[in-house]
Amino acid sequence: MRIDAHQHFWKYEPREYGWIDESMRALRRDFLPRDLEPLLKANGFDGCVAVQARQSLEETLWLLELAKQFPFIRGVVGWVDLRAEDLQATLATLSKNRKLVGVRHIVQSEPDDQFLLRPDFLRGIGMLEEFALAYDILIYTKHLRVAAKFVSKFPRQKFVLDHLAKPPIKSGKLDEWERGIREIAKFPNGMAKVSGLATEADWTTWRPEQIRACLDVALECFGAQRLMIGSDWPVCTVAGTYERVVGLAMEYLRERCSAEEAEAVLGGNAARFYGLQG
């Protein structure tokens, strides 16, 4: 089973998607399952994991409804308020839907760089294991050291690092990022998504070798059994087509990994990590 482990859907409203600025104006439209399905098929994927883009319980419920309507959406990583007093009751209700496989908070946008270590947030993370829910870590390179401390507090919780913590590919200054990746990769309960890399480069002039340098670090640190591929569609389209972005990672895997290892990154790891059905 091949799985695109990271993509998004939305019905575009300027008020709800303020982060889509003028430079990303091509994203100012609806992106829905019928837009993605032919891309998945054309690139050999059997399904996908839909990831939240708004910090809204309403969006989480909408994504779960889409997953009900479109079986190729194998799982949903939604949003819930992990600091809420009634979190346990909310998780108990939502987790009855087996398509809910994880939770994410947009930590990269929090003004507090220590947000992951806030007591109220840690309390919420501590409840996820009971409901067999993974946690997607969305951060920048500057947050990696804090994220390593965060992961160390929950040795039985499943974590996955989105977009390899967004390496500063455009500047080429990767030393801090590489140190942070090596530190967080030490924790065996953590995985990483090979996704969203082209958008961290210059959108019009990026070269494959820039992305491959980051993939080298990821493969060395996490190994093929702890990586999963994701397109980050439709966000990736500001830097290249679905085929170009995903195809680069696929070509890299063919060159650097055994067939078994490549298949793990292309879907087996995501299916195991998220407990995907089908």
Order of alpha helices (4+ residues) and beta strands (2+ residues): beta-alpha-beta-alpha-beta-alpha-beta-alpha-beta-alpha-beta-alpha-beta-alpha-beta-alpha-alpha-alpha
